[in-house]
Amino acid sequence: MTNLEFHGSAPAAGPVDLEGDLVSLPGDGARMAPRWTSAPAGRAPLPVSPSRIHGVRVPTGSARLLEAMSDYGD
């Protein structure tokens, strides 16, 4: 959830970065790190054969939209 409280007196001159800036990112990560758990050690899962994937349904309109998009996004 984003905290929308501002404690400065100067008006924003442009778009406001509600999530902080790159300077605060390492400190944010350090504060959150104790809450994260590491993935269990072990081998990576093996790839699944496409013939074993069943039950995925995509609406026709969504499939057409995705097919019309370029590889690098629109």
N, CA, C and O atoms as a Tinker XYZ file with bonds, in Angstrom:
   296  protein
     1  N      0.846000   -1.167000    0.000000    73     2
     2  CA     0.000000    0.000000    0.000000    64     1     3
     3  C      0.894000    1.234000    0.000000    63     2     4     5
     4  O      1.904000    1.278000    0.702000    81     3
     5  N      0.524000    2.214000   -0.777000    73     3     6
     6  CA     1.312000    3.434000   -0.897000    64     5     7
     7  C      0.889000    4.449000    0.148000    63     6     8     9
     8  O     -0.301000    4.702000    0.331000    81     7
     9  N      1.867000    5.031000    0.835000    73     7    10
    10  CA     1.602000    6.086000    1.800000    64     9    11
    11  C      1.562000    7.399000    1.046000    63    10    12    13
    12  O      2.580000    7.828000    0.504000    81    11
    13  N      0.400000    8.050000    0.999000    73    11    14
    14  CA     0.240000    9.277000    0.227000    64    13    15
    15  C      0.442000   10.531000    1.061000    63    14    16    17
    16  O      0.123000   11.623000    0.591000    81    15
    17  N      0.960000   10.419000    2.283000    73    15    18
    18  CA     1.220000   11.584000    3.122000    64    17    19
    19  C      2.501000   12.272000    2.674000    63    18    20    21
    20  O      3.519000   11.625000    2.429000    81    19
    21  N      2.433000   13.599000    2.571000    73    19    22
    22  CA     3.611000   14.380000    2.223000    64    21    23
    23  C      3.917000   15.308000    3.382000    63    22    24    25
    24  O      3.004000   15.904000    3.953000    81    23
    25  N      5.189000   15.441000    3.741000    73    23    26
    26  CA     5.584000   16.257000    4.879000    64    25    27
    27  C      6.439000   17.448000    4.471000    63    26    28    29
    28  O      7.072000   18.063000    5.329000    81    27
    29  N      6.478000   17.788000    3.205000    73    27    30
    30  CA     7.279000   18.918000    2.755000    64    29    31
    31  C      6.420000   20.153000    2.565000    63    30    32    33
    32  O      5.199000   20.057000    2.440000    81    31
    33  N      7.064000   21.319000    2.542000    73    31    34
    34  CA     6.314000   22.555000    2.356000    64    33    35
    35  C      6.384000   23.039000    0.914000    63    34    36    37
    36  O      5.551000   23.846000    0.501000    81    35
    37  N      7.350000   22.569000    0.141000    73    35    38
    38  CA     7.494000   23.009000   -1.240000    64    37    39
    39  C      6.541000   22.213000   -2.135000    63    38    40    41
    40  O      6.410000   20.999000   -1.979000    81    39
    41  N      5.872000   22.900000   -3.080000    73    39    42
    42  CA     4.981000   22.185000   -3.987000    64    41    43
    43  C      5.787000   21.317000   -4.954000    63    42    44    45
    44  O      6.934000   21.628000   -5.274000    81    43
    45  N      5.188000   20.254000   -5.402000    73    43    46
    46  CA     5.859000   19.372000   -6.358000    64    45    47
    47  C      5.971000   20.078000   -7.701000    63    46    48    49
    48  O      4.989000   20.641000   -8.186000    81    47
    49  N      7.154000   20.057000   -8.306000    73    47    50
    50  CA     7.377000   20.743000   -9.567000    64    49    51
    51  C      7.043000   19.855000  -10.759000    63    50    52    53
    52  O      6.868000   20.361000  -11.868000    81    51
    53  N      6.953000   18.576000  -10.560000    73    51    54
    54  CA     6.685000   17.653000  -11.664000    64    53    55
    55  C      6.012000   16.424000  -11.122000    63    54    56    57
    56  O      5.404000   16.458000  -10.053000    81    55
    57  N      6.121000   15.315000  -11.869000    73    55    58
    58  CA     5.519000   14.070000  -11.376000    64    57    59
    59  C      6.130000   13.663000  -10.041000    63    58    60    61
    60  O      7.347000   13.730000   -9.868000    81    59
    61  N      5.301000   13.249000   -9.108000    73    59    62
    62  CA     5.762000   12.879000   -7.780000    64    61    63
    63  C      5.996000   11.375000   -7.750000    63    62    64    65
    64  O      5.124000   10.598000   -8.137000    81    63
    65  N      7.165000   10.971000   -7.295000    73    63    66
    66  CA     7.492000    9.556000   -7.162000    64    65    67
    67  C      6.990000    9.084000   -5.810000    63    66    68    69
    68  O      7.655000    9.277000   -4.793000    81    67
    69  N      5.796000    8.453000   -5.798000    73    67    70
    70  CA     5.178000    8.043000   -4.542000    64    69    71
    71  C      5.880000    6.866000   -3.889000    63    70    72    73
    72  O      5.649000    6.599000   -2.709000    81    71
    73  N      6.720000    6.162000   -4.609000    73    71    74
    74  CA     7.386000    4.975000   -4.078000    64    73    75
    75  C      8.796000    5.273000   -3.553000    63    74    76    77
    76  O      9.472000    4.353000   -3.092000    81    75
    77  N      9.246000    6.490000   -3.605000    73    75    78
    78  CA    10.592000    6.807000   -3.143000    64    77    79
    79  C     11.524000    7.020000   -4.327000    63    78    80    81
    80  O     11.072000    7.182000   -5.461000    81    79
    81  N     12.796000    7.020000   -4.065000    73    79    82
    82  CA    13.759000    7.204000   -5.148000    64    81    83
    83  C     14.834000    6.128000   -5.051000    63    82    84    85
    84  O     14.842000    5.325000   -4.118000    81    83
    85  N     15.732000    6.124000   -6.017000    73    83    86
    86  CA    16.781000    5.100000   -6.054000    64    85    87
    87  C     17.743000    5.201000   -4.879000    63    86    88    89
    88  O     18.346000    4.200000   -4.492000    81    87
    89  N     17.895000    6.380000   -4.308000    73    87    90
    90  CA    18.800000    6.559000   -3.179000    64    89    91
    91  C     18.269000    5.808000   -1.952000    63    90    92    93
    92  O     19.053000    5.269000   -1.170000    81    91
    93  N     16.954000    5.771000   -1.782000    73    91    94
    94  CA    16.377000    5.108000   -0.609000    64    93    95
    95  C     16.190000    3.606000   -0.807000    63    94    96    97
    96  O     15.871000    2.896000    0.147000    81    95
    97  N     16.384000    3.112000   -2.026000    73    95    98
    98  CA    16.131000    1.707000   -2.318000    64    97    99
    99  C     16.973000    0.731000   -1.488000    63    98   100   101
   100  O     16.410000   -0.231000   -0.967000    81    99
   101  N     18.289000    0.924000   -1.337000    73    99   102
   102  CA    19.054000   -0.026000   -0.519000    64   101   103
   103  C     18.583000   -0.084000    0.934000    63   102   104   105
   104  O     18.538000   -1.162000    1.528000    81   103
   105  N     18.235000    1.057000    1.503000    73   103   106
   106  CA    17.738000    1.073000    2.881000    64   105   107
   107  C     16.394000    0.369000    3.003000    63   106   108   109
   108  O     16.140000   -0.332000    3.982000    81   107
   109  N     15.528000    0.559000    1.999000    73   107   110
   110  CA    14.231000   -0.119000    1.999000    64   109   111
   111  C     14.430000   -1.627000    1.947000    63   110   112   113
   112  O     13.772000   -2.374000    2.671000    81   111
   113  N     15.338000   -2.067000    1.090000    73   111   114
   114  CA    15.618000   -3.501000    0.973000    64   113   115
   115  C     16.188000   -4.074000    2.261000    63   114   116   117
   116  O     15.827000   -5.179000    2.666000    81   115
   117  N     17.070000   -3.331000    2.901000    73   115   118
   118  CA    17.677000   -3.803000    4.153000    64   117   119
   119  C     16.628000   -3.936000    5.254000    63   118   120   121
   120  O     16.697000   -4.859000    6.065000    81   119
   121  N     15.653000   -3.019000    5.291000    73   119   122
   122  CA    14.591000   -3.107000    6.299000    64   121   123
   123  C     13.643000   -4.271000    6.031000    63   122   124   125
   124  O     13.097000   -4.848000    6.971000    81   123
   125  N     13.441000   -4.623000    4.769000    73   123   126
   126  CA    12.519000   -5.706000    4.434000    64   125   127
   127  C     13.181000   -7.082000    4.455000    63   126   128   129
   128  O     12.488000   -8.091000    4.589000    81   127
   129  N     14.496000   -7.144000    4.327000    73   127   130
   130  CA    15.202000   -8.416000    4.203000    64   129   131
   131  C     14.886000   -9.413000    5.312000    63   130   132   133
   132  O     14.741000  -10.597000    5.011000    81   131
   133  N     14.771000   -9.006000    6.580000    73   131   134
   134  CA    14.462000  -10.000000    7.619000    64   133   135
   135  C     13.113000  -10.697000    7.417000    63   134   136   137
   136  O     12.905000  -11.791000    7.941000    81   135
   137  N     12.202000  -10.085000    6.671000    73   135   138
   138  CA    10.889000  -10.694000    6.442000    64   137   139
   139  C     10.904000  -11.714000    5.314000    63   138   140   141
   140  O      9.992000  -12.535000    5.210000    81   139
   141  N     11.933000  -11.672000    4.463000    73   139   142
   142  CA    11.987000  -12.567000    3.313000    64   141   143
   143  C     12.569000  -13.903000    3.725000    63   142   144   145
   144  O     13.467000  -13.977000    4.564000    81   143
   145  N     12.057000  -14.931000    3.136000    73   143   146
   146  CA    12.627000  -16.250000    3.364000    64   145   147
   147  C     13.339000  -16.687000    2.099000    63   146   148   149
   148  O     12.933000  -16.333000    0.993000    81   147
   149  N     14.382000  -17.444000    2.265000    73   147   150
   150  CA    15.131000  -17.937000    1.115000    64   149   151
   151  C     14.439000  -19.169000    0.554000    63   150   152   153
   152  O     13.767000  -19.914000    1.269000    81   151
   153  N     14.619000  -19.357000   -0.726000    73   151   154
   154  CA    14.097000  -20.568000   -1.361000    64   153   155
   155  C     14.872000  -21.760000   -0.822000    63   154   156   157
   156  O     16.076000  -21.655000   -0.588000    81   155
   157  N     14.206000  -22.886000   -0.621000    73   155   158
   158  CA    14.923000  -24.052000   -0.118000    64   157   159
   159  C     16.002000  -24.496000   -1.102000    63   158   160   161
   160  O     15.828000  -24.427000   -2.319000    81   159
   161  N     17.109000  -24.948000   -0.545000    73   159   162
   162  CA    18.209000  -25.414000   -1.389000    64   161   163
   163  C     17.778000  -26.697000   -2.084000    63   162   164   165
   164  O     17.061000  -27.520000   -1.514000    81   163
   165  N     18.208000  -26.846000   -3.265000    73   163   166
   166  CA    17.862000  -28.043000   -4.026000    64   165   167
   167  C     18.032000  -27.758000   -5.502000    63   166   168   169
   168  O     18.450000  -26.672000   -5.904000    81   167
   169  N     17.704000  -28.737000   -6.283000    73   167   170
   170  CA    17.885000  -28.544000   -7.717000    64   169   171
   171  C     16.691000  -27.801000   -8.304000    63   170   172   173
   172  O     15.594000  -27.822000   -7.746000    81   171
   173  N     16.916000  -27.159000   -9.415000    73   171   174
   174  CA    15.858000  -26.420000  -10.094000    64   173   175
   175  C     14.872000  -27.406000  -10.711000    63   174   176   177
   176  O     15.266000  -28.500000  -11.115000    81   175
   177  N     13.605000  -27.037000  -10.787000    73   175   178
   178  CA    12.631000  -27.939000  -11.392000    64   177   179
   179  C     12.939000  -28.171000  -12.870000    63   178   180   181
   180  O     13.460000  -27.289000  -13.553000    81   179
   181  N     12.616000  -29.340000  -13.342000    73   179   182
   182  CA    12.831000  -29.677000  -14.748000    64   181   183
   183  C     11.748000  -29.024000  -15.603000    63   182   184   185
   184  O     10.631000  -28.818000  -15.129000    81   183
   185  N     12.063000  -28.697000  -16.851000    73   183   186
   186  CA    11.045000  -28.116000  -17.721000    64   185   187
   187  C      9.919000  -29.122000  -17.987000    63   186   188   189
   188  O     10.140000  -30.333000  -17.980000    81   187
   189  N      8.734000  -28.612000  -18.215000    73   187   190
   190  CA     7.563000  -29.443000  -18.487000    64   189   191
   191  C      7.325000  -29.478000  -19.991000    63   190   192   193
   192  O      7.389000  -28.444000  -20.656000    81   191
   193  N      7.057000  -30.638000  -20.515000    73   191   194
   194  CA     6.762000  -30.788000  -21.934000    64   193   195
   195  C      5.444000  -30.090000  -22.250000    63   194   196   197
   196  O      4.486000  -30.226000  -21.489000    81   195
   197  N      5.367000  -29.341000  -23.360000    73   195   198
   198  CA     4.109000  -28.681000  -23.725000    64   197   199
   199  C      2.935000  -29.652000  -23.839000    63   198   200   201
   200  O      1.792000  -29.247000  -23.626000    81   199
   201  N      3.183000  -30.916000  -24.168000    73   199   202
   202  CA     2.093000  -31.879000  -24.296000    64   201   203
   203  C      1.452000  -32.206000  -22.943000    63   202   204   205
   204  O      0.355000  -32.763000  -22.900000    81   203
   205  N      2.121000  -31.868000  -21.846000    73   203   206
   206  CA     1.577000  -32.134000  -20.506000    64   205   207
   207  C      0.794000  -30.952000  -19.945000    63   206   208   209
   208  O      0.212000  -31.057000  -18.866000    81   207
   209  N      0.769000  -29.831000  -20.660000    73   207   210
   210  CA     0.060000  -28.645000  -20.190000    64   209   211
   211  C     -1.361000  -28.694000  -20.742000    63   210   212   213
   212  O     -1.563000  -28.658000  -21.956000    81   211
   213  N     -2.334000  -28.776000  -19.853000    73   211   214
   214  CA    -3.741000  -28.880000  -20.255000    64   213   215
   215  C     -4.582000  -27.878000  -19.479000    63   214   216   217
   216  O     -4.217000  -27.459000  -18.381000    81   215
   217  N     -5.698000  -27.505000  -20.056000    73   215   218
   218  CA    -6.677000  -26.718000  -19.329000    64   217   219
   219  C     -6.478000  -25.218000  -19.360000    63   218   220   221
   220  O     -7.196000  -24.504000  -18.660000    81   219
   221  N     -5.540000  -24.709000  -20.134000    73   219   222
   222  CA    -5.361000  -23.260000  -20.208000    64   221   223
   223  C     -6.281000  -22.730000  -21.298000    63   222   224   225
   224  O     -6.200000  -23.149000  -22.453000    81   223
   225  N     -7.151000  -21.808000  -20.922000    73   223   226
   226  CA    -8.082000  -21.220000  -21.885000    64   225   227
   227  C     -7.862000  -19.714000  -21.920000    63   226   228   229
   228  O     -7.812000  -19.052000  -20.884000    81   227
   229  N     -7.734000  -19.195000  -23.120000    73   227   230
   230  CA    -7.526000  -17.762000  -23.308000    64   229   231
   231  C     -8.687000  -17.234000  -24.137000    63   230   232   233
   232  O     -8.967000  -17.778000  -25.206000    81   231
   233  N     -9.372000  -16.191000  -23.677000    73   231   234
   234  CA   -10.461000  -15.620000  -24.466000    64   233   235
   235  C     -9.965000  -15.182000  -25.843000    63   234   236   237
   236  O     -8.845000  -14.688000  -25.977000    81   235
   237  N    -10.789000  -15.361000  -26.849000    73   235   238
   238  CA   -10.404000  -15.044000  -28.232000    64   237   239
   239  C     -9.936000  -13.603000  -28.365000    63   238   240   241
   240  O     -8.941000  -13.336000  -29.038000    81   239
   241  N    -10.641000  -12.670000  -27.731000    73   239   242
   242  CA   -10.251000  -11.263000  -27.819000    64   241   243
   243  C     -8.868000  -11.017000  -27.240000    63   242   244   245
   244  O     -8.100000  -10.227000  -27.790000    81   243
   245  N     -8.540000  -11.682000  -26.135000    73   243   246
   246  CA    -7.215000  -11.525000  -25.523000    64   245   247
   247  C     -6.139000  -12.118000  -26.419000    63   246   248   249
   248  O     -5.063000  -11.540000  -26.572000    81   247
   249  N     -6.430000  -13.275000  -27.012000    73   247   250
   250  CA    -5.450000  -13.905000  -27.892000    64   249   251
   251  C     -5.169000  -13.019000  -29.100000    63   250   252   253
   252  O     -4.019000  -12.886000  -29.520000    81   251
   253  N     -6.222000  -12.410000  -29.663000    73   251   254
   254  CA    -6.023000  -11.509000  -30.811000    64   253   255
   255  C     -5.221000  -10.275000  -30.409000    63   254   256   257
   256  O     -4.360000   -9.814000  -31.158000    81   255
   257  N     -5.506000   -9.749000  -29.231000    73   255   258
   258  CA    -4.785000   -8.570000  -28.756000    64   257   259
   259  C     -3.299000   -8.886000  -28.603000    63   258   260   261
   260  O     -2.451000   -8.118000  -29.055000    81   259
   261  N     -2.984000  -10.011000  -27.970000    73   259   262
   262  CA    -1.586000  -10.385000  -27.764000    64   261   263
   263  C     -0.884000  -10.672000  -29.086000    63   262   264   265
   264  O      0.283000  -10.317000  -29.256000    81   263
   265  N     -1.573000  -11.303000  -30.011000    73   263   266
   266  CA    -0.961000  -11.604000  -31.297000    64   265   267
   267  C     -0.656000  -10.338000  -32.079000    63   266   268   269
   268  O      0.301000  -10.301000  -32.853000    81   267
   269  N     -1.465000   -9.295000  -31.886000    73   267   270
   270  CA    -1.277000   -8.042000  -32.613000    64   269   271
   271  C     -0.164000   -7.186000  -32.020000    63   270   272   273
   272  O      0.292000   -6.239000  -32.662000    81   271
   273  N      0.286000   -7.505000  -30.793000    73   271   274
   274  CA     1.326000   -6.705000  -30.149000    64   273   275
   275  C      2.699000   -7.063000  -30.706000    63   274   276   277
   276  O      2.949000   -8.193000  -31.127000    81   275
   277  N      3.573000   -6.073000  -30.695000    73   275   278
   278  CA     4.939000   -6.333000  -31.133000    64   277   279
   279  C      5.680000   -7.121000  -30.053000    63   278   280   281
   280  O      5.200000   -7.231000  -28.925000    81   279
   281  N      6.824000   -7.658000  -30.389000    73   279   282
   282  CA     7.609000   -8.440000  -29.428000    64   281   283
   283  C      8.109000   -7.588000  -28.271000    63   282   284   285
   284  O      8.383000   -8.120000  -27.196000    81   283
   285  N      8.234000   -6.293000  -28.463000    73   283   286
   286  CA     8.798000   -5.423000  -27.438000    64   285   287
   287  C      7.746000   -4.569000  -26.744000    63   286   288   289
   288  O      8.092000   -3.588000  -26.086000    81   287
   289  N      6.478000   -4.917000  -26.875000    73   287   290
   290  CA     5.414000   -4.194000  -26.182000    64   289   291
   291  C      4.890000   -3.016000  -26.964000    63   290   292   293
   292  O      5.575000   -2.452000  -27.817000    81   291
   293  N      3.698000   -2.667000  -26.665000    73   291   294
   294  CA     3.054000   -1.514000  -27.312000    64   293   295
   295  C      2.605000   -0.530000  -26.248000    63   294   296
   296  O      2.038000    0.514000  -26.572000    81   295
